Amino acid sequence: MANFIGSATIRGVACDTINGGAYFLGTGTPFLGYYNSTSNRTNNITKSFGDGFIKGTTINDITFDSINQDGGIFIATDLGGFYYYNRTTNLTHNLSATDVGNWIAANGLSDASFNPKNETVYIAGAAGAFGVYLRRNLSFTAPAGESEDTTAPIING
């Protein structure tokens, strides 16, 4: 089996607290990998990107979805991409278009963090971009008490 990691920089790691493994991402030609702690092997899951909608961009951050039993991850990219990888189906879904006003496409995303208590993903990026993705509603929403024109976009997904 070829070493898909090669000499690439591993940019981030997200622990799979359901299956006991870890997801990791790399730069250069973007790749997504999974470490299986039971078999002590790494697997290239980049093919889950399907038609290549993540290719040609840098994956900046991943965060583990500890609520969903599929053990998936949310993915933030530098070209304003926001995705979900489903481990059970081995497919990656583009969530970028779930934001009101398409604000994600205009901003590179640098960070993502999942909060299992309220099933939200907080994302941040260039030009002051900050959003809250509501996993249970499949969309973004505005924080309570904020006016429409100062609100960080929220994604429901």
Phi and psi in degrees as GROMACS dihedral restraints (atoms count N, CA, C in turn):
[ dihedral_restraints ]
;  ai    aj    ak    al  type     phi  dphi    fc
    3     4     5     6     1   -71.7    20    10
    4     5     6     7     1   148.2    20    10
    6     7     8     9     1   -81.2    20    10
    7     8     9    10     1   102.2    20    10
    9    10    11    12     1   -74.4    20    10
   10    11    12    13     1   -17.0    20    10
   12    13    14    15     1   -79.8    20    10
   13    14    15    16     1   -41.3    20    10
   15    16    17    18     1    55.8    20    10
   16    17    18    19     1  -131.6    20    10
   18    19    20    21     1  -106.0    20    10
   19    20    21    22     1    16.9    20    10
   21    22    23    24     1   -64.3    20    10
   22    23    24    25     1   154.9    20    10
   24    25    26    27     1   -82.0    20    10
   25    26    27    28     1   127.5    20    10
   27    28    29    30     1   -84.7    20    10
   28    29    30    31     1   119.2    20    10
   30    31    32    33     1   -95.0    20    10
   31    32    33    34     1   -23.2    20    10
   33    34    35    36     1  -162.9    20    10
   34    35    36    37     1   156.4    20    10
   36    37    38    39     1  -137.3    20    10
   37    38    39    40     1   139.5    20    10
   39    40    41    42     1  -131.0    20    10
   40    41    42    43     1   122.2    20    10
   42    43    44    45     1   -72.1    20    10
   43    44    45    46     1   133.7    20    10
   45    46    47    48     1   -90.9    20    10
   46    47    48    49     1    96.0    20    10
   48    49    50    51     1   -77.7    20    10
   49    50    51    52     1    -7.3    20    10
   51    52    53    54     1   -91.1    20    10
   52    53    54    55     1   -45.1    20    10
   54    55    56    57     1  -105.4    20    10
   55    56    57    58     1    -2.5    20    10
   57    58    59    60     1    78.5    20    10
   58    59    60    61     1    17.5    20    10
   60    61    62    63     1  -112.5    20    10
   61    62    63    64     1  -157.3    20    10
   63    64    65    66     1  -153.9    20    10
   64    65    66    67     1   140.2    20    10
   66    67    68    69     1   -93.1    20    10
   67    68    69    70     1   148.5    20    10
   69    70    71    72     1  -145.6    20    10
   70    71    72    73     1   155.1    20    10
   72    73    74    75     1  -130.8    20    10
   73    74    75    76     1   153.7    20    10
   75    76    77    78     1  -131.0    20    10
   76    77    78    79     1   164.6    20    10
   78    79    80    81     1  -105.7    20    10
   79    80    81    82     1  -175.7    20    10
   81    82    83    84     1    84.9    20    10
   82    83    84    85     1  -116.2    20    10
   84    85    86    87     1   -81.2    20    10
   85    86    87    88     1   112.7    20    10
   87    88    89    90     1   -56.4    20    10
   88    89    90    91     1   137.3    20    10
   90    91    92    93     1  -141.7    20    10
   91    92    93    94     1   156.9    20    10
   93    94    95    96     1  -126.6    20    10
   94    95    96    97     1   130.5    20    10
   96    97    98    99     1  -126.6    20    10
   97    98    99   100     1   165.1    20    10
   99   100   101   102     1  -134.3    20    10
  100   101   102   103     1   130.6    20    10
  102   103   104   105     1   -98.6    20    10
  103   104   105   106     1   121.7    20    10
  105   106   107   108     1   -96.1    20    10
  106   107   108   109     1   110.5    20    10
  108   109   110   111     1   -70.8    20    10
  109   110   111   112     1   -24.4    20    10
  111   112   113   114     1   -70.0    20    10
  112   113   114   115     1   -44.9    20    10
  114   115   116   117     1   -94.1    20    10
  115   116   117   118     1    -7.5    20    10
  117   118   119   120     1    57.1    20    10
  118   119   120   121     1    41.5    20    10
  120   121   122   123     1  -128.7    20    10
  121   122   123   124     1   152.1    20    10
  123   124   125   126     1  -103.8    20    10
  124   125   126   127     1   146.4    20    10
  126   127   128   129     1  -127.5    20    10
  127   128   129   130     1   137.5    20    10
  129   130   131   132     1   -84.6    20    10
  130   131   132   133     1   114.2    20    10
  132   133   134   135     1  -108.7    20    10
  133   134   135   136     1    18.2    20    10
  135   136   137   138     1   -60.0    20    10
  136   137   138   139     1   -30.6    20    10
  138   139   140   141     1   -61.6    20    10
  139   140   141   142     1   -17.1    20    10
  141   142   143   144     1   -66.7    20    10
  142   143   144   145     1   -11.5    20    10
  144   145   146   147     1   -71.6    20    10
  145   146   147   148     1    -9.6    20    10
  147   148   149   150     1    61.8    20    10
  148   149   150   151     1  -114.2    20    10
  150   151   152   153     1   -72.5    20    10
  151   152   153   154     1     5.9    20    10
  153   154   155   156     1    86.6    20    10
  154   155   156   157     1    21.7    20    10
  156   157   158   159     1   -67.3    20    10
  157   158   159   160     1   -13.7    20    10
  159   160   161   162     1   -95.9    20    10
  160   161   162   163     1   -24.0    20    10
  162   163   164   165     1   -58.8    20    10
  163   164   165   166     1   148.5    20    10
  165   166   167   168     1    83.0    20    10
  166   167   168   169     1     9.9    20    10
  168   169   170   171     1  -131.6    20    10
  169   170   171   172     1   167.6    20    10
  171   172   173   174     1  -102.2    20    10
  172   173   174   175     1   127.4    20    10
  174   175   176   177     1   -80.7    20    10
  175   176   177   178     1   115.6    20    10
  177   178   179   180     1   -90.7    20    10
  178   179   180   181     1   -31.9    20    10
  180   181   182   183     1  -158.8    20    10
  181   182   183   184     1   153.9    20    10
  183   184   185   186     1  -134.6    20    10
  184   185   186   187     1   150.7    20    10
  186   187   188   189     1  -141.4    20    10
  187   188   189   190     1   137.5    20    10
  189   190   191   192     1   -79.9    20    10
  190   191   192   193     1   136.9    20    10
  192   193   194   195     1   -92.1    20    10
  193   194   195   196     1    93.8    20    10
  195   196   197   198     1   -81.1    20    10
  196   197   198   199     1    -2.5    20    10
  198   199   200   201     1   -88.9    20    10
  199   200   201   202     1   -45.0    20    10
  201   202   203   204     1   -76.0    20    10
  202   203   204   205     1   126.8    20    10
  204   205   206   207     1   -67.4    20    10
  205   206   207   208     1    -9.8    20    10
  207   208   209   210     1   -74.3    20    10
  208   209   210   211     1   -13.2    20    10
  210   211   212   213     1    67.1    20    10
  211   212   213   214     1    42.2    20    10
  213   214   215   216     1   -85.5    20    10
  214   215   216   217     1   179.1    20    10
  216   217   218   219     1  -135.5    20    10
  217   218   219   220     1   152.7    20    10
  219   220   221   222     1   -96.7    20    10
  220   221   222   223     1   144.3    20    10
  222   223   224   225     1  -127.2    20    10
  223   224   225   226     1   130.7    20    10
  225   226   227   228     1  -115.1    20    10
  226   227   228   229     1   134.5    20    10
  228   229   230   231     1  -122.0    20    10
  229   230   231   232     1   164.8    20    10
  231   232   233   234     1   -72.7    20    10
  232   233   234   235     1   -19.2    20    10
  234   235   236   237     1  -100.0    20    10
  235   236   237   238     1    28.2    20    10
  237   238   239   240     1    75.9    20    10
  238   239   240   241     1    29.8    20    10
  240   241   242   243     1   -98.1    20    10
  241   242   243   244     1   141.9    20    10
  243   244   245   246     1  -136.2    20    10
  244   245   246   247     1   121.8    20    10
  246   247   248   249     1  -135.9    20    10
  247   248   249   250     1   164.2    20    10
  249   250   251   252     1  -130.9    20    10
  250   251   252   253     1   126.6    20    10
  252   253   254   255     1   -99.5    20    10
  253   254   255   256     1   125.6    20    10
  255   256   257   258     1  -102.4    20    10
  256   257   258   259     1   113.0    20    10
  258   259   260   261     1   -66.0    20    10
  259   260   261   262     1   -35.7    20    10
  261   262   263   264     1   -64.5    20    10
  262   263   264   265     1   -44.8    20    10
  264   265   266   267     1   -91.7    20    10
  265   266   267   268     1   -12.6    20    10
  267   268   269   270     1    57.1    20    10
  268   269   270   271     1    40.1    20    10
  270   271   272   273     1  -124.0    20    10
  271   272   273   274     1   147.2    20    10
  273   274   275   276     1  -109.9    20    10
  274   275   276   277     1   131.0    20    10
  276   277   278   279     1  -110.1    20    10
  277   278   279   280     1   135.3    20    10
  279   280   281   282     1   -83.1    20    10
  280   281   282   283     1   115.6    20    10
  282   283   284   285     1  -102.9    20    10
  283   284   285   286     1     2.8    20    10
  285   286   287   288     1   -57.3    20    10
  286   287   288   289     1   -34.2    20    10
  288   289   290   291     1   -83.8    20    10
  289   290   291   292     1     3.0    20    10
  291   292   293   294     1   -84.3    20    10
  292   293   294   295     1    -0.3    20    10
  294   295   296   297     1   -91.2    20    10
  295   296   297   298     1   139.0    20    10
  297   298   299   300     1   -69.5    20    10
  298   299   300   301     1   130.2    20    10
  300   301   302   303     1    79.5    20    10
  301   302   303   304     1     3.9    20    10
  303   304   305   306     1    54.5    20    10
  304   305   306   307     1    39.3    20    10
  306   307   308   309     1   -70.4    20    10
  307   308   309   310     1   -25.1    20    10
  309   310   311   312     1   -64.4    20    10
  310   311   312   313     1   -42.6    20    10
  312   313   314   315     1   -60.7    20    10
  313   314   315   316     1   -26.2    20    10
  315   316   317   318     1   -87.3    20    10
  316   317   318   319     1    -5.6    20    10
  318   319   320   321     1  -133.3    20    10
  319   320   321   322     1   135.6    20    10
  321   322   323   324     1   -74.3    20    10
  322   323   324   325     1   133.4    20    10
  324   325   326   327     1   -94.1    20    10
  325   326   327   328     1   135.6    20    10
  327   328   329   330     1  -113.9    20    10
  328   329   330   331     1   -22.5    20    10
  330   331   332   333     1  -142.1    20    10
  331   332   333   334     1   150.4    20    10
  333   334   335   336     1  -146.4    20    10
  334   335   336   337     1   139.3    20    10
  336   337   338   339     1  -144.4    20    10
  337   338   339   340     1   127.0    20    10
  339   340   341   342     1   -94.6    20    10
  340   341   342   343     1   132.7    20    10
  342   343   344   345     1  -111.1    20    10
  343   344   345   346     1   106.8    20    10
  345   346   347   348     1   -69.2    20    10
  346   347   348   349     1   -23.5    20    10
  348   349   350   351     1   -63.2    20    10
  349   350   351   352     1   -43.3    20    10
  351   352   353   354     1  -116.0    20    10
  352   353   354   355     1    14.2    20    10
  354   355   356   357     1    51.5    20    10
  355   356   357   358     1    50.2    20    10
  357   358   359   360     1  -123.4    20    10
  358   359   360   361     1   153.3    20    10
  360   361   362   363     1  -117.8    20    10
  361   362   363   364     1   122.9    20    10
  363   364   365   366     1   -93.4    20    10
  364   365   366   367     1   129.1    20    10
  366   367   368   369     1  -124.8    20    10
  367   368   369   370     1   146.8    20    10
  369   370   371   372     1  -140.4    20    10
  370   371   372   373     1   155.8    20    10
  372   373   374   375     1  -167.7    20    10
  373   374   375   376     1  -157.3    20    10
  375   376   377   378     1   -64.2    20    10
  376   377   378   379     1   156.2    20    10
  378   379   380   381     1    56.2    20    10
  379   380   381   382     1    35.4    20    10
  381   382   383   384     1    74.0    20    10
  382   383   384   385     1    17.5    20    10
  384   385   386   387     1   -66.4    20    10
  385   386   387   388     1   129.0    20    10
  387   388   389   390     1  -147.9    20    10
  388   389   390   391     1   130.7    20    10
  390   391   392   393     1  -143.2    20    10
  391   392   393   394     1   160.5    20    10
  393   394   395   396     1  -125.0    20    10
  394   395   396   397     1   116.3    20    10
  396   397   398   399     1   -96.4    20    10
  397   398   399   400     1   123.0    20    10
  399   400   401   402     1   -92.6    20    10
  400   401   402   403     1   100.9    20    10
  402   403   404   405     1   -57.9    20    10
  403   404   405   406     1   -42.7    20    10
  405   406   407   408     1   -69.0    20    10
  406   407   408   409     1   -22.7    20    10
  408   409   410   411     1  -105.9    20    10
  409   410   411   412     1    -5.1    20    10
  411   412   413   414     1    56.7    20    10
  412   413   414   415     1    43.8    20    10
  414   415   416   417     1  -162.0    20    10
  415   416   417   418     1   170.7    20    10
  417   418   419   420     1   -95.5    20    10
  418   419   420   421     1   149.2    20    10
  420   421   422   423     1  -138.6    20    10
  421   422   423   424     1   169.2    20    10
  423   424   425   426     1   -95.8    20    10
  424   425   426   427     1   140.5    20    10
  426   427   428   429     1   -62.6    20    10
  427   428   429   430     1   145.0    20    10
  429   430   431   432     1   -59.9    20    10
  430   431   432   433     1   141.4    20    10
  432   433   434   435     1    84.7    20    10
  433   434   435   436     1    -1.3    20    10
  435   436   437   438     1   -98.0    20    10
  436   437   438   439     1   144.1    20    10
  438   439   440   441     1   -77.7    20    10
  439   440   441   442     1   156.9    20    10
  441   442   443   444     1   -55.2    20    10
  442   443   444   445     1   -41.8    20    10
  444   445   446   447     1   -84.5    20    10
  445   446   447   448     1    -5.5    20    10
  447   448   449   450     1  -115.9    20    10
  448   449   450   451     1     1.6    20    10
  450   451   452   453     1   -76.4    20    10
  451   452   453   454     1   138.1    20    10
  453   454   455   456     1   -70.0    20    10
  454   455   456   457     1   138.5    20    10
  456   457   458   459     1   -62.1    20    10
  457   458   459   460     1   148.7    20    10
  459   460   461   462     1  -127.8    20    10
  460   461   462   463     1   135.4    20    10
  462   463   464   465     1  -106.1    20    10
  463   464   465   466     1   131.2    20    10
  465   466   467   468     1  -103.7    20    10
  466   467   468   469     1   119.0    20    10
